[in-house]
Amino acid sequence: MASSLPKLSEVPDTDPSSCILDAFRIGIAKKVSDAIPELTLEQVYSGVDYGKKGVDFTIALPRFRLKEKVDVLAKKVIDQFQADDFVESITHDKAFLHFQLNTKSMIREILTQVTSQTRLGASEEQKANKEWQGTYGTNTTGNGKTCLIEYSSPNIAKDFHVGHLRSTIIGAFLANVYKACGWNVVSMNYLGDWGTQFGLISVGFERYGSQEELEKNAIKHLFEIYVKINKDAAEDPQVKVDAANFFKRMEDGDEDALKNWRSWRELSVKKYEAEYDRLNVKFDIYNGESMVGQEWMDKAVARLNEMNLIDEVNGAKLVNLEKWKLGKAVVRKKDGTSIYLTRDIGGAIERYEKYKFDKMIYVISSQQDLHVSQFFKVLELMEFPWAKNCVHVNYGLVQGMSTRKGTVVFLDQIIREAASVMHEQMQKNEDKYKAVEDPEYTSLELGITGVKIQDMAAKRINNYTFNWDRMLSFEGDTGPYLQYAHVRLASIGRKNPQFLPLPAPSQIDITTLIESSHAREIAFLLGSYPDVVKTALKTHEPSGVVTFAFRLSHAISSAWETVIVKGEEDEEKARARMWLYECAREVLAAAMRLLSLRPLERM
Ligand code: ARG
């Protein structure tokens, strides 16, 4: 199903075979560079932007900084203009040239591409593989490159706070985006599984620990012990001394001291894995602060010493970063025990040696901006050539996260609360509720979608207030609304089986789509999806994809009344519309999966 557009020159970094709008943009650029010979095709191409409302593409002429006046340039382009398979019409508004694509070829080309690169046009073999979801929207720009993404990274025996949840959601999204762009992705969870608190818990475990409780729910039990022993420590200073001694034994590798800790870690990871699974999140590696090799930290400190970057103050070693307004960073405490920063430095070197990554992303709250800046600065001062490939993806705070029972400490509380609030919402509509096949699964998935969408809807750096009612409503731009839009699309196929499977694209008469501005808008949005993915890779912002999913859902919902399938007597028309909706379903589902959601078929 190749494109039937005329062949045009190639432009670097474009690929019409995965993004047909690239071909249209080249078509536009060619018209302009033909009319203005001072500009090369590539120069013009880089200036072809999406237009504002109702305009497909726009070129802002001043960006080219040519001697001639912009009106003169615009006139040249307009005088030469001839409509063709790429462009239908052109207008100019002062310094801007606006282009409308040829509706017929645009719709046909986009729907054909979507079809051939999704399950709609899957081969028998691809269809047999339920996991195969198609390639539409993906690209190969990252082929051969490895990206290590560290995210979630909760602390064992402490609470899983919303910051960790955000890191999990954003990190999972980034892992999907990098994969969609052809990168080899290593997803890593860097557990807070080391540090003086484990000395405390060990002392606490002797007093309050129960093997049975531990097996039941390690995360919960360890947290309870942590709370109790902290209380004890507040009254009895000896507790802290014992704890410090115990942790020192752990650091020295004393097997007896490590035995319990090992099983706590293991049981906690098991529990986490089950919860991440519900969130549709998977890690390739469970790393942790405990696993950073001593040799790497020693080497790092030695190298800093050699490079004269270390100041000694009262036996502690500090890296002086004042020149960069980053203060003084402690890399070794007086008693020689390691600390967070040192583990990060050693860990980064170790990861580079192991994975030879082309990029390493840390998804960590903006509360740790200073820490990460210090950490990256130290790597840079140590002159590691890969230091510049380390990226901090940060995000703002979440306020007001609690359940009806009180403050949230565990991830499973968040998941359960989302599911139960959702379940209640659904029960409010009795008839609908009865029709849902598996209300447990559906409410869980809707609840999780609500949490995720609320989290990804705005720019990462913004703070937001957690609000169960708002995020789980079916009205407004919420997760449940998005799932609903998908369910509605999925039901068209179920309700009109006589049109399925669709004939080959070339056999479908799309006249009715060409006549509908709603259909045009949907098709154009579908065509822009590959760009949405590329932008997400550049900005590391999930919000662009969320916005796209809502725009598409809104466009579809405005089309329902006029672009009808059921009740349409003309079969040709019904079939063409069905094609449009089937393509829309595929692309909406792809965008949702990119956001780590599981699109629902029914609700
Ligand atoms: N466990 C840390 C915390 O909860 C987050 C770890 C972030 N990653 C890192 N490499 N420092 O605060």
Boltz pocket constraint, residues with backbone or C-beta under 6 A from the ligand:
constraints:
  - pocket:
      binder: B
      contacts: [[A, 150], [A, 152], [A, 153], [A, 154], [A, 155], [A, 190], [A, 191], [A, 192], [A, 344], [A, 362], [A, 363], [A, 364]]
      max_distance: 6.0
